[in-house]
Amino acid sequence: MEEKGRIAKVENGVAQVEMERTSTCARCGICLQVSGNKPILYVKDSLGVSPGDEVLISLESGELLRAAFLVYILPLFGLVLGYFLGRILFGREGIGILFAGIGFFAVLLFLYRYDKRLKVQKRMEAKIVHIEKISRGEKRAN
């Protein structure tokens, strides 16, 4: 998947990119913050970009689908599994509901730890693949 964005600032080799909001934004979830209406994405600056540059960002579609599954489906699975496990083991609906909450939060805890491990491995990393338009304030050779 490739999306366009504009460099807001570059600091310590990391570019802060204001992404253009598209229809895929609701399903993606990779942007870390939202400033006004613009999703913000932090990307390693491998091309020497400057603030104001318009860039093309790439993220593997398989990684994106995997992330969507983890964020949306896995917690639901933990909720349902927890409910039925509590219901089967104790035969009471109240215990099933309690186990549903435990299953949901257990999956969230797992995802939190998994996310920290992914950040260390840098598996799901967006990349700047092309500078579409260089800002007018600075002339550079690319």
Beta strands, then each sheet from edge to edge (+ up, - down):
strand 1: 2-11
strand 2: 14-19
strand 3: 33-35
strand 4: 38-44
strand 5: 54-58
strand 6: 127-133
sheet 1: 3+ 4- 2+ 1- 5+ 6-
end
